[in-house]
Structure formats: C-alpha cells, structure tokens
Amino acid sequence: MKTVAILLSSLLLAATASAKEPAAAPPKPDLAKGGAIATQVCAACHTADGSRGSPANPIIAGQHPEYLAKQLAEFKAGKRKNAVMQGMAATLSEEDIRNVSAFYASKTAKPGFAKNKDTVALGEKIWRGGIAERNVPACAGCHSPTGAGMPSQYPRIGGQHGDYVEAQMVAFRSGARANNAVMIGVAAKMNDKEIKAVSDYAAGLR
C-alpha cells in the first residue's frame, strides 16, 4: 500500500508540474521572409506593399495579421472559394502564412474615399445604425466606427476599395462566400442599393 501511495503521489506531482508549465509562445514572424513571399507570390495582384492596386483585389496593407492568416488558411483548406487564391495559398506553409500576413500588416495603406456623394447619407446611416426594421446591425458594431475592425474576426475595411467590399457583400448574400456566418446573415437582409451605399461609405472611413 505504501508503494502505491508513493506512486500516486509522484503522478500527482508530475501532473501538477505539467499543468503549471506555460504554453509555448508562437514563433515570432519573420518580416524579411514575409516580404520575399509577397514579392514572389502576392505582388502581381496586391502590389508590393498591399496598398491601392486594382479595385477587384483587396487592400491588405495594414490589415490585421490574424485576419489575413485566417483567410489564407481558409483558402488553402477550401473553406473560402477563389480559384486564384486557393492556388496561391496551396503553396504556403503555416510559417509562410504567418510571415506574409505579418509583413502586409506592418504596412500602412493610403486613405480611400467614397465616390458617390448621393449615397453617402444612406451608407453612413447603415454603418452607424444598421437597418432596424430588418434587424440588420450597425456595421460599426463589429468593424468599429472608423472601420478598423476586430483582429481575427472582422477585417479593417475603412479605406478599402468600395467595389471589393460590395463584391464580398454580394458573395455573402448569394452564398458564394460562406466562411462567415454573421456576414451571411447580415448581407441576406440587404438589397443592392444598401450594399452599394455602405460599401462606398466604408471606402472613405479613416
């Protein structure tokens, strides 16, 4: 019995010590390696610094690294559909994704602007207050009043290309983009005019 008691005591001490061991910190991103990947893989569509390229492609300079990494991982896994991005992400390791996400996050995007003065008021109303009669929440609740977003969950869309934001909203509404249940629910309740207005308004936020 004494031997069993000693054995149990030893196991308890070992388990306690193991529980107190801090979790290993994730490796620190290597911005130089991320920059090399950006130049070799990403720059053709997103420009070298991720700033104001084609409106069909998102501005990723200054985007939250957690969000960028999540999207790349979901392209790679096929959870988010885009033939070009799925092909690009397929070549990246977890370390590559961490490095290139940190690289683009370290850049500063140039300010954007709304293009349609006739819909700014409607866009602002939806951004700040939502659409109450259809239970559409205010965009600012998740993306912040300035469009800065929430790391990992919701992207920075202040200053983003309005055309790109509109395309993503339409994709959420149709089900073509299915990797965020909240946005699918929001977009499903909005018409084309509302989506266009709030997307254009977001482009001018800073």
C-alpha positions as a Markdown table, in Angstrom:
| # | Residue | x | y | z |
|---|---|---|---|---|
| 1 | Met | 0.0 | 0.0 | 0.0 |
| 2 | Lys | 2.9 | 2.3 | 0.8 |
| 3 | Thr | 4.4 | 1.8 | -2.6 |
| 4 | Val | 1.0 | 2.6 | -4.3 |
| 5 | Ala | 0.7 | 5.7 | -2.2 |
| 6 | Ile | 4.1 | 6.9 | -3.2 |
| 7 | Leu | 3.4 | 6.2 | -6.9 |
| 8 | Leu | 0.1 | 8.1 | -6.8 |
| 9 | Ser | 1.8 | 11.0 | -5.0 |
| 10 | Ser | 4.5 | 11.1 | -7.7 |
| 11 | Leu | 2.0 | 11.0 | -10.5 |
| 12 | Leu | 0.0 | 13.8 | -8.9 |
| 13 | Leu | 3.1 | 16.0 | -8.5 |
| 14 | Ala | 4.1 | 15.3 | -12.1 |
| 15 | Ala | 0.6 | 16.3 | -13.4 |
| 16 | Thr | 0.6 | 19.5 | -11.3 |
| 17 | Ala | 4.0 | 20.5 | -12.6 |
| 18 | Ser | 2.9 | 19.8 | -16.1 |
| 19 | Ala | -0.2 | 21.9 | -15.7 |
| 20 | Lys | 1.9 | 24.8 | -14.5 |
| 21 | Glu | 4.2 | 24.8 | -17.5 |
| 22 | Pro | 3.4 | 27.8 | -19.7 |
| 23 | Ala | 2.3 | 27.1 | -23.3 |
| 24 | Ala | 5.0 | 27.6 | -25.8 |
| 25 | Ala | 4.7 | 31.1 | -27.4 |
| 26 | Pro | 4.1 | 31.0 | -31.2 |
| 27 | Pro | 7.2 | 31.7 | -33.3 |
| 28 | Lys | 7.8 | 35.4 | -34.0 |
| 29 | Pro | 7.0 | 36.3 | -37.6 |
| 30 | Asp | 9.9 | 36.9 | -39.9 |
| 31 | Leu | 9.1 | 40.1 | -41.9 |
| 32 | Ala | 12.0 | 39.6 | -44.3 |
| 33 | Lys | 10.8 | 36.2 | -45.3 |
| 34 | Gly | 7.2 | 37.5 | -45.5 |
| 35 | Gly | 8.4 | 40.3 | -47.8 |
| 36 | Ala | 10.1 | 37.8 | -50.1 |
| 37 | Ile | 6.9 | 35.8 | -50.3 |
| 38 | Ala | 4.9 | 39.0 | -51.0 |
| 39 | Thr | 7.3 | 39.9 | -53.9 |
| 40 | Gln | 7.3 | 36.4 | -55.4 |
| 41 | Val | 3.7 | 35.3 | -54.9 |
| 42 | Cys | 1.4 | 38.2 | -54.0 |
| 43 | Ala | 2.6 | 41.4 | -55.6 |
| 44 | Ala | 1.1 | 40.8 | -59.0 |
| 45 | Cys | -2.4 | 41.2 | -57.6 |
| 46 | His | -1.9 | 43.0 | -54.3 |
| 47 | Thr | 1.1 | 45.2 | -55.2 |
| 48 | Ala | 4.4 | 45.0 | -53.3 |
| 49 | Asp | 3.1 | 46.7 | -50.2 |
| 50 | Gly | -0.5 | 45.6 | -50.4 |
| 51 | Ser | -1.8 | 49.1 | -51.0 |
| 52 | Arg | -4.1 | 50.6 | -53.6 |
| 53 | Gly | -4.0 | 48.1 | -56.5 |
| 54 | Ser | -7.0 | 47.0 | -58.7 |
| 55 | Pro | -10.4 | 47.6 | -57.0 |
| 56 | Ala | -11.1 | 43.9 | -57.8 |
| 57 | Asn | -8.5 | 42.9 | -55.2 |
| 58 | Pro | -8.5 | 43.9 | -51.5 |
| 59 | Ile | -6.1 | 46.4 | -50.0 |
| 60 | Ile | -4.2 | 44.2 | -47.5 |
| 61 | Ala | -1.7 | 46.8 | -46.2 |
| 62 | Gly | -2.4 | 47.4 | -42.5 |
| 63 | Gln | -4.9 | 44.6 | -42.3 |
| 64 | His | -4.9 | 42.6 | -39.1 |
| 65 | Pro | -2.3 | 39.8 | -39.3 |
| 66 | Glu | -4.7 | 37.3 | -37.6 |
| 67 | Tyr | -7.4 | 38.0 | -40.1 |
| 68 | Leu | -5.0 | 37.7 | -43.1 |
| 69 | Ala | -3.7 | 34.4 | -41.7 |
| 70 | Lys | -7.2 | 33.1 | -41.2 |
| 71 | Gln | -8.3 | 33.9 | -44.7 |
| 72 | Leu | -5.1 | 32.3 | -46.2 |
| 73 | Ala | -5.7 | 29.2 | -44.2 |
| 74 | Glu | -9.3 | 29.0 | -45.3 |
| 75 | Phe | -8.4 | 29.5 | -48.9 |
| 76 | Lys | -5.8 | 26.7 | -48.5 |
| 77 | Ala | -8.4 | 24.4 | -46.9 |
| 78 | Gly | -11.1 | 25.2 | -49.5 |
| 79 | Lys | -13.4 | 26.8 | -46.9 |
| 80 | Arg | -13.2 | 30.1 | -48.8 |
| 81 | Lys | -13.5 | 29.7 | -52.6 |
| 82 | Asn | -11.4 | 31.6 | -55.1 |
| 83 | Ala | -9.5 | 29.7 | -57.8 |
| 84 | Val | -6.6 | 32.1 | -57.9 |
| 85 | Met | -6.2 | 32.5 | -54.1 |
| 86 | Gln | -6.7 | 28.8 | -53.5 |
| 87 | Gly | -3.9 | 28.1 | -55.9 |
| 88 | Met | -1.6 | 30.6 | -54.2 |
| 89 | Ala | -2.4 | 29.6 | -50.7 |
| 90 | Ala | -1.8 | 25.9 | -51.5 |
| 91 | Thr | 1.9 | 26.6 | -51.9 |
| 92 | Leu | 2.2 | 28.3 | -48.5 |
| 93 | Ser | 3.2 | 26.5 | -45.2 |
| 94 | Glu | 1.8 | 27.7 | -41.8 |
| 95 | Glu | 5.1 | 29.5 | -41.3 |
| 96 | Asp | 4.8 | 31.2 | -44.7 |
| 97 | Ile | 1.3 | 32.3 | -43.9 |
| 98 | Arg | 2.3 | 33.7 | -40.6 |
| 99 | Asn | 5.3 | 35.6 | -42.1 |
| 100 | Val | 3.5 | 37.1 | -45.1 |
| 101 | Ser | 0.5 | 38.1 | -43.0 |
| 102 | Ala | 2.7 | 39.9 | -40.6 |
| 103 | Phe | 4.6 | 41.6 | -43.5 |
| 104 | Tyr | 1.4 | 43.1 | -45.0 |
| 105 | Ala | 0.1 | 44.0 | -41.6 |
| 106 | Ser | 3.2 | 46.1 | -41.0 |
| 107 | Lys | 2.5 | 48.3 | -44.0 |
| 108 | Thr | 0.3 | 51.4 | -44.0 |
| 109 | Ala | -2.5 | 51.8 | -46.5 |
| 110 | Lys | -3.2 | 55.1 | -48.2 |
| 111 | Pro | -6.5 | 56.7 | -47.4 |
| 112 | Gly | -9.5 | 56.0 | -49.6 |
| 113 | Phe | -12.6 | 57.9 | -50.4 |
| 114 | Ala | -16.3 | 57.5 | -51.2 |
| 115 | Lys | -17.1 | 58.0 | -54.9 |
| 116 | Asn | -20.9 | 58.6 | -54.8 |
| 117 | Lys | -22.0 | 61.7 | -52.9 |
| 118 | Asp | -25.6 | 60.8 | -53.5 |
| 119 | Thr | -25.5 | 57.6 | -51.3 |
| 120 | Val | -23.1 | 58.8 | -48.5 |
| 121 | Ala | -26.0 | 59.6 | -46.2 |
| 122 | Leu | -27.6 | 56.2 | -46.6 |
| 123 | Gly | -24.2 | 54.5 | -46.2 |
| 124 | Glu | -23.5 | 56.4 | -43.0 |
| 125 | Lys | -26.9 | 55.5 | -41.6 |
| 126 | Ile | -26.4 | 51.8 | -42.2 |
| 127 | Trp | -22.8 | 51.9 | -40.9 |
| 128 | Arg | -23.7 | 53.7 | -37.7 |
| 129 | Gly | -27.2 | 52.5 | -37.0 |
| 130 | Gly | -28.0 | 49.4 | -39.2 |
| 131 | Ile | -31.4 | 48.8 | -40.6 |
| 132 | Ala | -33.7 | 48.4 | -37.6 |
| 133 | Glu | -36.8 | 47.2 | -39.4 |
| 134 | Arg | -34.9 | 44.2 | -40.8 |
| 135 | Asn | -32.7 | 43.6 | -37.8 |
| 136 | Val | -29.5 | 44.5 | -39.7 |
| 137 | Pro | -26.9 | 45.5 | -37.1 |
| 138 | Ala | -24.8 | 48.6 | -37.4 |
| 139 | Cys | -21.6 | 47.8 | -39.3 |
| 140 | Ala | -19.7 | 49.9 | -36.7 |
| 141 | Gly | -20.5 | 47.3 | -34.0 |
| 142 | Cys | -18.1 | 44.8 | -35.4 |
| 143 | His | -15.9 | 46.9 | -37.8 |
| 144 | Ser | -15.7 | 49.9 | -35.4 |
| 145 | Pro | -16.8 | 53.5 | -36.1 |
| 146 | Thr | -13.6 | 54.1 | -38.1 |
| 147 | Gly | -13.7 | 50.8 | -39.9 |
| 148 | Ala | -10.6 | 49.5 | -38.0 |
| 149 | Gly | -12.3 | 46.1 | -37.4 |
| 150 | Met | -11.5 | 43.4 | -34.8 |
| 151 | Pro | -8.4 | 41.2 | -35.2 |
| 152 | Ser | -9.1 | 37.6 | -36.3 |
| 153 | Gln | -12.8 | 38.1 | -36.6 |
| 154 | Tyr | -13.6 | 41.2 | -38.6 |
| 155 | Pro | -11.3 | 42.9 | -41.1 |
| 156 | Arg | -10.2 | 46.5 | -41.3 |
| 157 | Ile | -12.4 | 47.9 | -44.1 |
| 158 | Gly | -12.1 | 51.6 | -43.5 |
| 159 | Gly | -10.4 | 52.8 | -46.7 |
| 160 | Gln | -10.9 | 49.5 | -48.5 |
| 161 | His | -11.9 | 49.5 | -52.2 |
| 162 | Gly | -15.7 | 50.1 | -52.2 |
| 163 | Asp | -16.0 | 47.8 | -55.3 |
| 164 | Tyr | -14.3 | 45.0 | -53.4 |
| 165 | Val | -16.4 | 45.4 | -50.3 |
| 166 | Glu | -19.6 | 45.4 | -52.4 |
| 167 | Ala | -18.5 | 42.2 | -54.2 |
| 168 | Gln | -17.8 | 40.4 | -50.9 |
| 169 | Met | -21.2 | 41.5 | -49.5 |
| 170 | Val | -23.0 | 40.2 | -52.7 |
| 171 | Ala | -21.0 | 37.0 | -52.4 |
| 172 | Phe | -22.0 | 36.5 | -48.8 |
| 173 | Arg | -25.7 | 37.2 | -49.7 |
| 174 | Ser | -25.6 | 34.6 | -52.6 |
| 175 | Gly | -23.7 | 32.0 | -50.6 |
| 176 | Ala | -20.7 | 32.1 | -52.9 |
| 177 | Arg | -18.7 | 33.2 | -49.9 |
| 178 | Ala | -19.5 | 31.0 | -47.0 |
| 179 | Asn | -16.8 | 31.5 | -44.4 |
| 180 | Asn | -18.5 | 33.9 | -42.0 |
| 181 | Ala | -22.0 | 33.0 | -40.7 |
| 182 | Val | -22.6 | 36.5 | -39.3 |
| 183 | Met | -21.9 | 38.3 | -42.6 |
| 184 | Ile | -24.0 | 35.8 | -44.5 |
| 185 | Gly | -26.9 | 36.7 | -42.2 |
| 186 | Val | -26.3 | 40.4 | -42.5 |
| 187 | Ala | -26.0 | 40.5 | -46.2 |
| 188 | Ala | -29.1 | 38.3 | -46.7 |
| 189 | Lys | -31.2 | 41.1 | -45.4 |
| 190 | Met | -29.8 | 43.9 | -47.6 |
| 191 | Asn | -30.7 | 45.0 | -51.1 |
| 192 | Asp | -28.3 | 46.1 | -53.8 |
| 193 | Lys | -28.7 | 49.8 | -53.1 |
| 194 | Glu | -28.0 | 49.4 | -49.4 |
| 195 | Ile | -24.9 | 47.2 | -50.1 |
| 196 | Lys | -23.5 | 49.6 | -52.6 |
| 197 | Ala | -24.1 | 52.6 | -50.4 |
| 198 | Val | -22.5 | 51.2 | -47.3 |
| 199 | Ser | -19.6 | 49.7 | -49.3 |
| 200 | Asp | -18.9 | 53.1 | -50.8 |
| 201 | Tyr | -19.2 | 54.8 | -47.5 |
| 202 | Ala | -16.7 | 52.4 | -45.9 |
| 203 | Ala | -14.1 | 53.3 | -48.6 |
| 204 | Gly | -13.9 | 56.8 | -47.2 |
| 205 | Leu | -13.6 | 55.9 | -43.5 |
| 206 | Arg | -10.2 | 56.6 | -41.8 |
